[in-house]
Amino acid sequence: MFKVGWDCPRRGAVLLSAVAAFIPLSHAQDAGLDEVVVTARKVEERLQDVPLSISAFGSQQIERQGITRLEDVAKLVPGLDFDLGAFPNDTRPAIRGMQNERGRPSVAVLLDGQDIGGENLYIAGGTGSLNARLLDLERIEVVKGPQSVLYGRSAFSGAVNYISKKPSMEAWGGRVELEGGTGNTRGARASLTGPVISEKLAVRFNVSSFERDGFYDNPVTGEDLGAERSLGGALSVLFKPTEKLSVLARYQYADDEFSQLAGAYIGANTTVAIPGGTFAPFPGGPQSPCPTDLTGATPTVFAACTRQTVIGGIAAAESDIQISASPFGGTFPGLDQTQENGTLEATLNTFAGDFTLMFGYLRNDAHSIIDGDYNDYPVGPTVVSFSAAVNELYENSHRNWEVRWSNAFGPVDVIVGAQLFKETSSLISGSQFWLRNPASIFGGPPFFFRAAPTAAPPFPGFYARSTEYQGAFGSLQWQINDRARLAIEGRYNDDELDYYTDGFTRLQVGLQGLTPSCPPTPGGASSCGDRASLSESKFTPRVSLDYKFRDGLMAYATYAQGYKPGGYNVNEVTDLSQQGYLSESVDTYEVGVKTDWLDRRLLLNAAAFFNDYTDQQVGIQRIDDQTGQTLSAIANAGAVEIKGLEVEAVWRATQQLSVNAFYALTDGDYTEFVIGPLATALQRVEAGNVTGDFSGNAVQKTAKHAFNVGIDYRDALSNGMKWFAEGNVSYRSERFLDEANLQTMPSYALVDLRAGLSGERWALTAFVNNVFDDDKIKNAARFVDVGRTEGFGAPGRAVLAYLPLPRVVGLRLELTF
């Protein structure tokens, strides 16, 4: 029996060694690894010649392994993490431990050169744009380390670059793929491409449909959880009027629907005394220090002097799901999202160099209606406990222009360019809060909290952010001699951000029943609106030096800076002036080697890096000056240090058999993270001190150890057909969920298997993902538990644990013509 646990790295090594022991090397003399060409530095280069840590996936691997989303890529690339926040459209990728806790994504995710990421407004931190299924990809490149110079300031910790297939100028052809599997999974994709005018004009059409019923049922309502439906299509046009001019245009549209996710509610399990806590003998009375020993303390004193939090390993099952029914009957619908994006790239080759013009457009509309408190537990009439319904309509659109010139002057290659990026984001929030128990005493004076939601959300809140970014960049590569090469790059970044909020909060109108007015009535809510602006400029350099000792043996060293702009928190805010947070910055140092051996049958690469990371944007709690309520906020952690090592090996053992392995060590710690005297009681409890000092703790959501091992065998049958079998093991070590290192997600290993047959124009693949049905929690999010308050109405702490996909068995049929 295969056993998943801490011994998985050892088992992976044993597995690799066992395979090696039985491979006859004499059969491998004619076998060599395929050349991989990437465009990570805006030019075509052999992967092994690029002084960067890059993982690349070709179209065959993408199709064979069913890679359609960023979370699929993260499963295959150690050092790339993918996490979900509190909602389905709150996605947070991170590379090398630089977690996207708040602010813009720290990873630039590009589709044909266009950044398709974005920053949510109300919940801050993630983007729904990354949920859309991708269509018809030629290649995926994952580039680690700051890449701000060539990809923009979103490439703070690295970039994931998706490259779509281009229309064919050669001949008409097409492809149809059908998929079916457990969970009532069914999918279909088709493409057609060919020349309209020989050697001048070609087109490519793509359509895709995918449906899945979900693998979990909500015990409260019986609804399917994790169900999804996706329908999309794309049109590409390639126009080459002359040998010197090329124009490529592409438009893609996708419509996705997601039911509520299978999120299990995990409530607080430990009560802790508040460091430096105080209590009042009666509401409004003088504060006194909490007693050292709370044994025998009155309920009032005990509640004021303690807080509850979640401590220990995160584990959950379907029976732990408590998502309630919609108060208006039936179930919450979940997330409905549409996304369209278009790109245009024109390239002109002249005697004076190559000129490139790029334009990108994206629009993402996401409407989320879900259970906002994630639980359905009953409470008594004297407990302040709220239900919540999230109803948010998020719209994000941007336009991106980039011009670039490149030329070669003997041993020197030059790239110079400029970028203009304009983005508008808005949110209409009709989320509501109401007393879980309509008979609660808090429904009467002096609180008058709402006892039930209204059919139409009262006074939907409006939030907006506009961004104008201008950048200028340049790259100079000097081939010093036959062995040494120096690259000097830099980008000037200029950000202008404007924020707007209505001036009232969802708690004021959705819970307290206040009517906004301008000017506000005494004790009322304001509808006067509030604005704030932010202007930042930053220069980010990058320098690399590589030396080729021989063909197939290169060493390199790089230094790079990354930058991510600051912003304002608009979550439950009545005054933006005190809600700003600073930009993030990182200095990265990396050394590495790229080698191949045995006539290019064995590839060995390694890289070591150090990230000096300052002002990480993190989520905290705060006490609102106007309302006195404890709410979410954004702050900057002073300093983070991340050290790491990555080792990659690819071995073509025989003409038929290939083995690959990739290990990543990522060790990140907060060297300085102090909330200070404004730390809330819950922050002091979780930090274990009076100032909310988390210094010395490990960075959350980062697996210290991660590895992947893959084995691929393919051969031909006597009748001309081909067959293959392949297996992958993905291991991730234990991760802390929070900056206090109190909550942990377990280590796990996933095993995927695939096997198939193919003929000249068809291929049939059977697959089993998560072969051993591993059910450990791989994704979770902390949240403020409005359903359980304590200590004069302060919200408690809880965790939302997303149940993983179970074993999935399926078939894919591919037909080409």
Protein Blocks (a to p, Z undefined) as FASTA:
>chain_A
ZZddjklmmmmmmmmmmmmmmpcfklmmmgccdddddfklopacdfklpccddddddfkl
mmmnopabfklmmmmmghiacdddfbfklccddeehiacfbccdfbdcdeehiafbdcdf
klooiafklmpccehifbdcddedjfklmnojklmnbccddddddddfkbgcdddddddd
ehiiacddddddddfbghkbccdddddddddebjadcfknopaehiacdddddddddddf
bfkbccdddddddddddddddddddddfbdcddehiacdfbghiacddddfblghiafkl
mmmmpccddedjddddfklpccdcdfkgpjdebjaddddddddddddddfkbccdddddd
ddddddddddfkopabdcdfkbccdddddddddddddddddddddddehjaccddddddd
ddddddddfbdcddfblkbmklmcfklpafbdcfbaghiaddddddddddddddddddfb
lmbccdddddddddddddddehiafklmmmnopacdddddehiacfkbpadddddddddd
dddddddfbghiacddddddddddddddfehpabfklmcccddddddddddddddeehhl
accdddddddddehiacddddddfklopacddddddfbdcdddddddddddfblmbccdd
dddddddddfbdcebjmlcfklmmmnopanopaghiacehiafbdcddddddddddfkop
acdddddddddddddfbfnomaccddddddddddddddfkbccddddehklopabdfbdc
ddddfkbcgehhiacddddddddddddddddddddZZ
